[in-house]
Amino acid sequence: MSSPQVQEIITQMGSAIGANSGLGGTLKFDFGEPGSVYIDGKSTPNTVSDGDGKNADCTISVSLETFEKMVKGELDGTSAFMQGKLRVAGDMGLAMKLGPILQKARG
């Protein structure tokens, strides 16, 4: 079971992506011990859920602190990747589609 903070991210991301995120694939944010978030961009409508035990086309390993900075617009995803604060496994193209989704989550 994910932490309350991760559950809040699941709720926020769910409303941000809506019925069609444009991802066209599955993406998982792995926050380590606090839990993970799974975005299913293949389902109709798209869904966001707890990612424990799920495999995705692209997995992004990142700390909650770094993720929060990205959502707030304080840190660019590319910069986080270059600084080693974010790791991508799998389909890099899916990771590149995250910018607009994070902007929607920002409000």
ABEGO torsion letter per residue (X at the ends): XBBAAAAAAAAAAAAAAEABAGAGBBBBBBAEAAEBBBBBAABOBBBBBBABGBBBABBBBBBAAAAAAAAAGABBAAAAAAAGABBBBEBAAAAAAAAAAAAAAAX
